[in-house]
């Protein structure tokens, strides 16, 4: 299966078997779950479709598609896990992705929000000075601020932090601003979370492919 790297990394909403949104994954991971029969696609008419039948659907002109040697497939923007019925909770693992979410993709020094490729992680206390790679010592940082700060502390660089970094609870990282709702197909399912509320948020951590449909916090 092939497609633009950018397209393969775009987002797919993941529902548990009770149709509750629990995750946002990428197209490549979604197709893996789909192909291995751990998930079904949910189309715009709320039909639940298995992989074999999905491959028989003819893409419309405005559909996003991925390709094999002989065929092109529509990209499902919502998938339904077949056996997983829990809601994610509790501890969230430390990762680059989750630090960006915690800090709302905002540089913690200049408060700018550049594109993701222009973001980096910064150790508040540099590793060369004994700083740990942990929630409490790592922040989202733009490349210019990362270069400017170098191997100094914020005080030495005269670059105060916007806020003190912290270890979030799972429920705090399970949400991102609703203006990140990329696709209209998501809207009916996000209504479960009260997405009409102006301050409501939704996002979750990745599904661990080694455990198939198990959600890993």
C-alpha positions in Angstrom: 0.0 0.0 0.0 1.3 3.4 -1.0 0.4 7.0 -0.9 1.8 10.4 -0.1 3.8 10.2 3.2 1.8 13.3 4.3 -1.5 11.5 3.5 -0.5 8.3 5.3 0.2 10.3 8.4 -3.1 12.1 8.4 -5.6 11.4 11.1 -8.3 8.7 11.6 -10.7 8.7 14.6 -10.8 5.4 16.5 -14.0 4.3 18.3 -14.3 1.5 20.8 -17.0 -1.1 20.1 -19.6 1.0 21.9 -18.9 3.9 19.4 -17.1 6.0 22.0 -14.1 7.9 20.6 -11.0 6.8 22.3 -8.1 7.6 20.0 -6.8 9.5 17.0 -4.3 7.4 15.0 -2.8 7.8 11.5 -3.9 6.3 8.2 -1.1 3.7 8.1 -2.0 2.4 11.6 -5.7 2.5 10.9 -5.3 0.3 7.8 -3.2 -2.1 9.8 -6.0 -2.6 12.3 -8.5 -2.7 9.5 -6.6 -5.3 7.4 -5.9 -7.5 10.4 -9.7 -7.6 11.1 -9.4 -5.8 14.5 -11.4 -2.9 13.2 -14.1 -1.9 10.7 -14.5 1.3 8.8 -17.5 3.5 9.5 -18.7 5.4 6.5 -20.7 8.7 6.2 -24.0 6.7 6.4 -22.8 5.0 9.6 -22.5 1.7 7.9 -19.8 -0.6 9.5 -17.8 -2.2 6.7 -15.1 -4.8 6.8 -11.8 -4.5 4.9 -12.8 -6.8 2.0 -16.1 -5.0 1.3 -14.3 -1.6 1.8 -11.9 -2.5 -1.0 -14.8 -3.1 -3.4 -16.1 0.4 -2.9 -15.4 2.7 -5.9 -13.8 6.0 -4.6 -15.6 9.1 -5.6 -13.8 12.0 -7.3 -13.4 13.9 -4.0 -12.3 10.9 -1.9 -8.8 10.6 -0.5 -7.2 7.4 -1.6 -4.2 5.1 -1.1 -2.9 2.7 -3.7 -1.7 -0.8 -4.2 -0.2 -2.1 -7.5 -3.6 -2.8 -9.0 -6.2 -0.9 -6.9 -7.0 2.3 -5.0 -8.8 2.4 -1.7 -10.7 5.1 0.0 -9.2 6.3 3.3 -11.6 5.6 6.2 -11.7 8.6 8.5 -13.5 6.7 11.3 -12.8 3.1 12.4 -14.5 1.0 15.0 -12.6 -1.5 17.1 -14.3 -4.9 17.3 -13.5 -6.0 20.9 -12.2 -3.0 22.8 -14.9 -1.5 25.0 -13.0 0.5 27.6 -12.4 4.2 27.8 -8.8 5.4 28.2 -7.7 6.7 31.6 -4.9 7.1 34.0 -1.1 7.4 33.3 0.1 8.7 29.9 3.5 7.6 28.6 6.2 10.2 28.1 6.8 10.8 24.4 7.6 13.6 22.0 4.0 13.5 20.6 2.4 13.7 24.1 4.7 16.6 25.2 3.6 18.5 22.1 0.0 17.8 23.1 0.5 18.8 26.7 2.0 22.1 25.6 -0.5 22.6 22.8 2.2 22.7 20.1 3.3 26.0 21.6 6.9 27.0 22.2 7.2 27.4 26.0 9.7 30.3 25.6 8.3 32.6 23.0 4.7 31.3 22.9 4.7 31.0 19.1 2.9 28.0 17.4 5.0 27.1 14.4 4.3 24.1 12.2 5.1 20.8 13.8 8.3 20.2 11.8 9.7 23.4 13.3 9.1 22.2 16.9 11.6 20.4 19.1 11.9 19.2 22.7 14.0 21.2 25.1 15.5 20.0 28.3 14.9 22.9 30.8 17.9 21.8 32.8 20.2 20.6 30.0 21.2 16.9 30.0 24.9 18.0 30.1 24.1 19.6 33.5 22.3 16.5 34.8 18.8 17.3 33.6 16.5 14.3 33.2 14.4 13.4 30.2 11.1 13.5 32.0 7.7 15.3 32.0 9.0 17.8 34.6 12.1 18.8 32.7 11.1 18.7 29.0 9.0 21.3 27.1 7.9 22.0 23.6 10.2 24.5 22.0 10.6 26.1 18.6 13.8 25.6 16.7 15.0 29.2 17.0 14.5 29.2 20.8 16.1 25.8 21.1 19.2 27.1 19.4 19.2 30.4 21.3 18.9 28.6 24.7 21.6 26.0 23.9 23.0 24.3 26.9 21.9 27.0 29.4 19.1 27.1 31.9 16.2 29.4 31.3 17.6 31.8 33.9 21.0 31.9 32.3 19.6 32.4 28.9 17.1 35.0 30.2 14.3 33.0 28.6 11.6 32.4 31.2 9.2 29.5 30.8 5.6 30.2 30.0 4.6 27.6 32.6 6.2 25.0 34.8 6.3 21.6 33.0 4.3 18.9 34.7 3.3 15.2 34.4 -0.3 15.2 33.1 -3.0 12.8 34.0 -4.3 10.6 31.2 -7.5 12.6 31.1 -5.6 15.8 30.5 -3.8 14.4 27.4 -7.0 12.7 26.1 -8.2 16.1 24.9 -7.2 18.6 22.3 -9.1 21.7 21.2 -12.1 20.9 19.2 -10.8 23.2 16.4 -8.5 20.3 15.6 -11.5 18.3 14.5 -10.1 17.7 11.0 -12.9 15.9 9.3 -16.7 16.3 9.2 -17.0 12.5 9.5 -15.8 12.8 13.1 -18.5 15.3 14.2 -21.4 12.8 15.1 -19.0 10.7 17.3 -17.4 13.7 19.1 -20.9 14.8 20.1 -20.6 12.0 22.7 -17.9 14.2 24.4 -19.9 17.4 24.3 -17.9 18.8 21.4 -20.3 21.8 21.1 -19.0 23.2 24.4 -16.4 25.9 23.3 -13.8 24.7 25.8 -14.2 20.9 25.3 -11.2 19.0 24.1 -10.4 15.5 22.8 -7.4 13.5 21.9 -5.7 10.3 23.1 -2.5 8.4 23.0 -1.4 6.0 20.3 -2.6 2.4 20.1 0.2 0.0 20.6 0.2 -2.2 17.5 2.0 -5.0 19.4 -1.1 -5.6 21.5 -3.4 -5.2 18.4 -6.6 -3.6 19.7 -5.4 -3.1 23.3 -5.2 0.5 24.4 -1.9 1.3 26.1 -1.8 4.2 28.5 
